[in-house]
Amino acid sequence: MIVIGVDVGGTFTDLVLADLHSGSITTHKVASTNANPAEAVITGIREICELSDVSPGDIGSVFHGTTVATNAMLENKGARTGLVTNSGFRDILHIGRHQREQHYSIMQDLPRQSRPMVRRRHRKTVDCRMDADGIELQPLDEDGVRTAARELGANGIESVVVGFLFSYVNPTHERRAAEIIREELPDIFVTTSAGVVPQFREYERFTTAAMSAFVGPKVRDYIDSLQRALTNLGVVSELRIMASNGGVATPALVRERPAVTLMSGLVAGVKGGAWVGAHADATKLITLDIGGTSADIGIVQDGQFAETDARSASIAGFPVLLPMIDIHTIGAGGGSIAHLDRGGAFRVGPQSAGADPGPAAYAKGGDKPTVTDANLVLGRLLVDDFLGGNMQLDLQAAKNAINGLAETLGRNMEETAEGILTVLNSNMANAIRSRTVQKGIDPRAFTLAGFGGAGPLHAAGVAAALGIERVLIPPHPGITSAMGLLTTDLQYDALRTAFEIKGNVDCNRMEGLFADMETELRTLFSKDGIGSDKIGLQRIGDLRYVGQGYELRVEFPDEPVTDETLKTVWQAFHDQHRKEYGHAFERSPIEIVTVKIRGLGDVEKLTRLPQHGTLKNAEPVGTGQCIFRVNDTLNTFETPYYRRTDLGAGQRHKGPAIILQKDSTTVVPPDWTFAADGYGNILLERVGSDVSVNGGEQP
């Protein structure tokens, strides 16, 4: 079976074509078409099929990571959205909660107020009310809903979200209001808060649903356009879209719940890094995906991905209640600009030169000093071997840009360039500490996987700052996200709000909630053609001590809910609380707030990397002058350049070294060694560390 993974980035669209039977892999890159991302996707699929001598009609599945929803949120360029809610609650989306990121600042930017997804004049209220038990206190004013719909239609609204109080318990009013709005406005996108996330906390529920409505038309139109283009190309297979929870979803589900793609493109990188890490026996992995503008960080422990929670999940400053892999993004990449801020402090990023004009070295009109320029000046990039020789870099332009900053700092060019890299690496190391050290996790026990176009350039430097002794560079760093798309299953999540307290749990009700969710998920998988023998279901709960504001996630046994089976749940919560906060209250009552089921539908996918090759004595293809800081002193080293394709499995080399390949460049500092394993991964070790390399045996 032939499968294709396509990941759309801001500069390039990355593709991987894999033959699941033979294990062969073909990679390809094309320039992204930001005005219409589908154009680059189709161009890339056509070209990679030609490179592989494969007919589009022979493709079994197309797996796709998209940034359409992400960009709509980050750029605040979604649909003109309206809200219909209860009378008296028009401003929930504006007021939010009492928590403020900066408690004492009256000047802080609050996205919900400065750039609202739903403007106040487009928020309509109607009479209706359910109580906390889902009992109707006031019937729905259907005439009021029709009036609100007509007013929104007259104002050019493209999308409407319906959000009523306590709809997570009883969604009857929301569903009926949505029906009426669709009758009045048949051509617009309509969604409900309970339909997106049937969970308590009305502000977060309404905001998450508003996101779905805000990005819905763009996502729907993009998916429809892409499917038509794939059909015209001759691709008859199913399209699968990466979702924020780490699984893939069908176009039908994405059209209905577009918010599931909010982190689509970013999640694929973490999945790809974890999959490659498994081949190198890296059970504890920190993924560092560095592109031109940003660096994305993920944590993997024993094959489990760190997930966001109601305390911290957000995008563009708006809270999100949907299941999402925890990815921390900072403004750090190859295009990050070095500058002095208004206080005179030396900064690198978050401003970026982007792809156009890009770094000064691109010779496209850029003149500001960037990370790419610093790497070129220090000899870590080659003028005539960028992108496999397809792009010539301008060394003099890079020197001019760095020198301009150096004069301001009163430093020489080399010190300034090295300082840029030190600051950038420190920014990324600090970001990783926020996801590890501040959560009681020791990063020194992890392997750092560096990928993306700039990841291998900086991975060793970031690892050294964290005390990490092992770095993993995947075989194709620049297209690791596209590779990750080919390694995942269909994944759907269902949830219900429970509010059951230890000692008084209605076990029959709890079992009924789980059974209802299982039926819901099996129905979804059945529509996708997934047989019952290929479905896996996992029971999960969000628990807290009574009186706490937020919950912790705990797994439930895969057996009927009884007082006996709940004993393991209570203990698991105490253990998790102790792990998260350093203490537990063994005698305090516990509340089950939300119960969930995660469903996995097994699909044909890439299961292993192909074997790389046999042991051979790789020789450098040249040498050059590279500058590294050793013992707080800048030193120039005669540094060998290796072609990655020449590295044989198991042969260990000493740094410094530069490893060349088309989609990235790997930097090995003087105090590191490196070797390729049997799958084409490069494993870097700090000198003196005791780390073994897989010499070619299957794991």
N, C-alpha and C positions, 0 to 999 in steps of 0.2 A: 504494500500500500504506500502511495506517495502522499506525504503531508507537507504543508508549507506554513511557516510561521512568519508573520509580517508585523514589525514593530515600527510605528511612525514616530519619528523624533522631529525636533524643530529644524534641524539641518539636513539629516539624512533619514531615509526610510530603509530599514534593515530587513533582510530576508534570509531565511534558511529553508532549503528543500531537503527533505530526508526520505530515503527509501527504508521503510520500517523492516523490510525483509532482508535486504542486503546490508543495511547499516550505513550505507554511503550518505555523505552530507555535502551539500553545495551551499556556499554563502554568497551573498551579493548585496550591494548598496546602490541606491539611486538617490538623487537629490529630492528632498521633500517638496511638495507643492502645497504651501500653507493655505492658499486660497481655497483649494479643493483637495484635501489629502487623498481622496480616492484615486486621483489621477496618478500619483506616484505609486500607490499600491498596485494598480493595474499594470503600469509600466514595469514595475519591478517583477511582478509575477510573470509577465510575458518574457522578460529578458532572462530570468533565472530558469524558466522552462527551456528556453533556447540553449542556455549554457549546459543544461543537464540532458538535453535531447529527450525532453518529456513533453507530451501533448497536454494542454490544459485540461482536456477531457479525462485524463488519467489521474488527476489529482483527487485523492480521497477526502481530504479535509483541508480547509484553510483556517488557521488560528490567527487571530488578529488582536493586537493591543492598540488601543486608540486613545488619543488625548483630546478628543473633541469636547467631552464634558469637562475635563480638567481645565482646558484653556478657556472655555466659556465662563467658568467660575473665576479663574485667576484674572482674566481680562475684563470681567463684569460685562460680557457681551452675550447674554442669554436672551430669551424671548421676553416680550412685553407680557408680564404675568399679573394675573389677578387672584385675589383671595376671597373666599366666602367662608365666614366664620360666625360664631354665636354673637348675638347682640351684647354689647358691652365689652367685647374682647377684641376689638378692632386692632389694638396696638401691641398684641403679644409679640409679634415679630420685631417691633421697634424697642420695646422695653427690655426684653431678654430676662436675665437674672441679675442678682445683686453682685455676683462675682465680677471683678474687673482685673485684667491682666496687670495693670499698673494702679494699685489701690489709691495712690495719692495724687495722680495726675489728672488735671481737668482738661488737658489738651490732647489726651490720647485718642487715637483713631479707633472708632468703633464701627466696623464694616456694616453691621446691621442698620446703622443710622446714617453713615456717610455715603454708602452705596447700596441701598436696600434692593433686594431682589424684587420686592413688591412695593411699589410706591403707595403712599397712604391713600391717594385718591382712587386707587385701584383695589382697595380693601373694602369689601361690602359685608354687612352684617344682616342676619336673619334671625327670627325668633325660633328657638328650639333648645331643648336641654335634656341631657341624660344625667343621672346621678352616678356616684362612684361605683354603684353595683350594676350599672347598665339599665336601670329602670327609667322609663320615660317620665320626666317631670313636666315637660311642655312639648307638644307635638310640633313637627316641622311645618313651618309656614311655607308651603309649596309655592304659593303666589309670590311670596317675597323672594324666593329663589329665582323664579322666572324673571321678576323685575331686575334683580341683581345681574342675572346673566345678560339680559338685553342691554343694560347700562354698560357692562363690561365690553360687550360686542361693539357698541357704538363708539367706545373709546379705543378701538383697534387692538383689543387684547388678543394675544396669540396662544395663551396657555392659562389654565385656571387650576388652582389647588383648593380643595375643600377640606377645612380643618375644624372639627367640632370637639368640645371638651368630652372626655371619657369615651371617645370613639374606639379606643383600644379594647374596651370592655364590650361595647355594643355599637357596631358600625352602621346600623340601619339608617340613621339620618344621613350620614355621609354618602352612603351608596345611593339613596334616593335623590339627594341633591345633585350628585354627579349625573344621574340619569336625566334629570330635568335640564341641566346645563348642556348636556350633549344633544338633547332634543332642540334646544334653542340655538346652540352654536355647534352644529355638526362637524365643522371643519377644524376646530381647535383641539389642542391637547388638554385633556382633563384627567386629574389624578386626585386621590384622597389620602389623608394622612395615615389612616389605618391600613390602606392598601399598600403604602410604602413601608411603614414600620409601625405595627400595632403594639406600641410600647408606651408606658406612662412617661411623664415629663412633657407637658404640652408644648413648651417653647422649643425644645429640641426636636420633638416629633413634627411640629408645624414647619420648622426651618428645614429639616431634612426633606419633607414633602415639597416645600417650596423650591428646593434645589432641583428636585426631580422635574417639577414643572418648568423651572427656569431653563434647564438644559434640554428638556424633552424634545421640543421641535427640532433643534439642531441635530441631536443624536438620531432621532427617527429619520430625518431627511438624509443624513449621512449614510446610515445603514441601508436605506432603500436605494440610494444612488449607487452604493458599492455593490449591492446584490445585483442590480441591473447590469452594471459594468462587468461583473464576473460572469453573468449569463452570456452577455455579448462576446466575451472572450472565449467562451466555450467551457467554462468551469461549471460543472453540474453538481458538485459536492456541497455539503452543508458548511455554512460559515459559522465559526465559533468565536465569540468575543470574550476577551479576558475581563473578569470582574474583579472588584476591589477585595473580595474575600479570598482570592488566590485560586479560584476555579474559573472555568469558562462557562458561558451562558449562550443560549440560542438567540438569534435575532428577534424572535417573537417575544421572549422574556425581556430583552433589552428595550424593545419598543414600549413595553408596558411599564417597566421600571428602569428608566434610563440612568437613575442615580447609582445603580450598581456598577457603572463604569467610571465613577469619579476618579479612581486611582488606577485605572486599567493599565496604562503604559508603565507606571512605576512598579507595580506589583510583579510584572513579568520579569524584571531584572532580578528581584529577590528570589523568585522561583528558579530562574536560570542559574544564579549563583549557588543556591542550595543544592540543585541537582548535580552540578559539576563538582561541588564540594563533597558530595556523597561518594563520588568515584575516587576521591583522594583521602577517604576515611576521615574527613573533617566533620565530626558530629557536632562541634560547636563552631559556629561560623558567624563572622560579621561581614556583611556584604557592603561594598563601597563602590557605587556606580557613579562615575564622574564623567559628565559630558562637557559641553561647551559653556554652559551657564550655571548648572547646579550639580550638587552631589547628593545622592540618595543613599540612606543608610538603613539597613535592615538587620535584625538579629534572629539567628536560627539556633535552637538548642535541641539536640537529639531528634532532628527532623521536624520539630515543631516551630512554627513561625510566631514571633511576638505579635499580638493583636492589640488594636486600640480598644479603649473603653469610653464610657460616657464622660469621663473626666477630661480626656485629652484628644479625642477624635475630632478633627476639624479640617476644613479646606477653605482657603481664602479668608480665614477668620470666622467662618460659620461652623457651628457644631454639627456633627453628623452622628446619627445613631446606628447606621448600617454596619454590619460586620466588615471589618477592613484589616488587612495586614498592616502592622505598625511600621510606617516608613517615615523617617525624619529627613527633611530636605533643607539644605542650606544653599545660599548663593555662592558656590565655589566651583569653578570649572576652568577649562582652558582659556575661555574668553574673559575671565574675571579681570577687572581693571584695578591696578594698584594706584593709590592716590592718598593724599593727606586730607583728612576730614576737617570740618570747620574748627575743631579744637587743636589741629596740628598733629593728630595721631595718624600713624601709618596704617592704612587699611588695604585689604585686598578683597574686592567684591563688596556688596552683592551686585553692583553694577557690572554689566557685561558688554563687551563689544559685539557679541552675537556672531552671526555668520556674515552679516553685511553691515558695516565694512569689515568686521572681524578684527583680529589682532593685526598690528602693524606688519608682521611677517607675512601676512597674506597678500600684501601689495595691492589692496583693493581700496585704499584711501584711509585706512585706520592709522591713527598716529598716537594713540594712548598706550602706555605700557601694560601689557597683559601677562598672564601666566605662560601662555604659549611663547611669547617673546622672551621671557626669562629662561625657559627651557632651551630655546634655540641659542641664546647668548652663552649659556653654560655648557653647550655642546651635547645636550641630551636629546636633541632632535637634529636630524640631518637635513641640510638644505635641499638635497636632490633625492631624498628617499621618504618624503612625506606622502601618505596614502599610497604606498607602494611605488612611488616615483611618478604618480599621476598629477602631483601638484608641487611646484617649485616654491620654496620659501625664500624670502628676502632677508638675509642676515643683516645687511646694513640698515634697513628700515627698523628692524627689531632693536639694533644697537642705538639708533637715534632716539627711539621711544624710551628705552631704559635710561639712556644718558640724561634725558630731560628731567626725569624724576631724580636721578642721582645728584644732579647739580643742586636741586632743591634741598635734598637731604644732606648734602655735604659729604657724600660717599662716592666711591668709584663705581664703575658700571657693574663689575662682577659682584661686589658686596651687595649692591642694590638688587641685582637679579636673584642672588641666593636668598636675600631677605624676603623677597616676594614669595618664593617657594616655602620658606620657613613659616611665614605668617599664614599662608594658605593651608599648609599641612597642620599647623596648630589649630586653625579654625575647625578643620575636619576632625582632628583628634578630640577637641573639646565637645563637638557635637556627638561623637561616639561615647564620650564619658557620660553625657547626659542620658544616654539610653542604657548604659551599663553600670558604671560606678555609682551614679546617683540612685540606681535601683538595686544596689547590693550585689551587682554582678562584676566579677573580676575579668576584665578584657584580656589579661595575660594568658588566660586558659583557652583563648579562642584562636582560630586561624582567621586572618583577614583576607577576604577575596576581593581583589581589585579588578574592575572591568569597566566597560564604557570606553570611549575613545581616549580619555585621559587617566583612567584608573591605574593602569600599569606604570604610568610615569611617576605616580605619587604614592603608591601603596606601601613601598618599603619605608618611605619617610614618615608616613602616618603611623605605621606599625611601630617604628622605633620610638616615636613620641609616646606611645601607649604601653611600651614594654612587651609588645607582642613579638614572638620569635619565629612565626611561620606565616608566610604570605603565599596565597594561591592565585595564579593568573590563568584563567580559562584558555582553552585552545583558540577561541575566536572572541577576544575581549569586547570588541566593538559591536558584536551582534549577540551578546549573551542574553539580552532581553528577548530577542526573537527566538533564540534557542529555548528559553524558558517557556514560551507559549506552547511548544510541542511536548511538554513533559507533564501536563496537568490534566485533570479530569473535569467533567461537568460538576459543578458544585452549587447547590441551592441551600438556603437557610430559611427556617421558619421559627417564629417565636410567639410566645404568649406571656402576658403579665399574670403572675400568680398571686403574690402577697400571701404567702403561707408561713406561719411562725412555728418554730420547733416546739414540740409538745402539744401542738394543736393542728397538725397537718391533716388535711382531708386527702388521704392517699388515693381514694377513688377519683376525686376531682383531678388530682395531679396526673394520674394515669390516663384519664380522659383527655387532658390537654396534650400529653405526649402522643396518644393514639390519633387525635385529630390532626396534629402536625405531620405525623407519619403518613396519614392518608393524603394530605395536601401535597407532600413531596413526591410520593409515589405516583400521584396523578400527573405532576409536572414531568417526571422522568418518563412516564408512559407516553406522553405527548411527544417527547424527544426520541422515542424509539429505543429507550434503554430498558432491557429486560430486568425482571425482579432479581435474577441471579447476579446482576452486575451493579446492584445498588447497595451501598453501605450507609448506615444511619448511626449517628453519634448523639447521645443525649448530653445536654449541657445546662447548667443553671448559673444565674447571677445571684449571689448571696451577699448579705451584709449583717453585721450586728444591728439589732433593733436600735434605731436612732441615728445610725450613720447616714451620710449623704450619698455615698456611692458604693458600688458593689465590686466584688471580685468573681472571676469566672472559675467554676468548678465543674468537673465531669461527673455525670451520674452513671451508676451501673447500668448495663444493658440488660435489665430485668425489671419486672413489675415493681412499682413504687410501694414499699411497705415500711413500717416503722423500723424493721431490721435492716433493710437496704439503705435507709436514710442515715443509719449510724456512720456508714463510710463517707457519706456526703458531708455530715457535720464535721467529722475529723479532717477531711480533705480541706474544708474551708478554714479551720483553725490553722492547719499547716500552711496554707497559701497566705493567710493573713500574717503569720509569723515570718514567712519568706519575704513578703512585700514590705512590711512595716517594722519587723524586728521583734514583734510581740503578738500575743494572742490572749483573748479573754475567754478562757475555757468554760467559765460558768455563766457567761452572758447569753441571752436568748438570740437565736439566729433567725433571720427572715429570708425566705426564698422569694426574691422579687420577680425574676423573669426566668422562664424555662425555654429552652431552645432545642432544635434538632438540626444538625448539620448533615446534609445528604450528599454523598459522592456517587456519581454515575460513571462507571468505568468505560472509557473510550480508547480506541487505538491511539497510541502515542509513542514517542521516543522513549525507550527504556534504558539505553546505555550508549555511552560514547564509543565510537569505533576505536580499535587498538591503534596505537600511534606508530610503532615501529620498533626495530631492534636496536641493541646497543651499538653505537658507532662513535668514532672520534671526530666530533665536530670541530672545524677549524674556523677562525674568524675570517670575515670577508674584508676586513680592513681595520684601521685604528684611527683614533682622533683624540684631540685634547678635550677632556671633560673636567669640570670643576666641581669638587665636593667639599663639604665642611667635615673635617676630622679633628677631634679634640679642640673644638672651638676655633680652628684655623682653616682658612680656605686653602686648598691644595689643588694643583693641576695634575691629573693622571693621564698617562697614555692609555687610552681605554679601547679594548677590542670591541668590534661590532660583529654580532652573530646574526645569521638568518635563522628565524625560528624553525623553519622547515628542515634545517640541518641538524637540529638537536636530537640526539638519540636518547632513547629511554634509559634512565639510570646514570648517565654520565654527569658527574658533578664538576662544576667550574667555580672558580673564585671571582668575586667582584674586584674592582668595578667592571661592569660590562653593560653594553646597550644591545638589546635584542630587537631585531627589526621584523615587522610584518606589516601587511597592508592596512589593517584596521586599527593598529595601535603600536606603540613603542614601549618596551619594558625597560625600566632603569633598575640596575642592580648596583647599589652603593658599594664602596670598598669593604665595609665590614659585613658583607653578606655573601653567601654562596647560592648557586642555583643549579637545578637539574630538571629535565623533563621526565614525567612519569609515563606509564604505559598508555595513557589516554591523551597525551599531548598537552596536559597541564604543565605549567612551570611552577615549581615549588621553590621559593626562596627561604633560606634559613639564615638567621643571624649567627655569626661566627661564634663557636663555643656552645651552641644549642644542640640538644640531642633529639633530632627529628629525622625520622626515616622517610625514604621515598619509595613509592610503589614502582618497582622496576619493570612492570609490564604484565603482571598477573592480573586476571580478572578479580575484582573484589568479591 
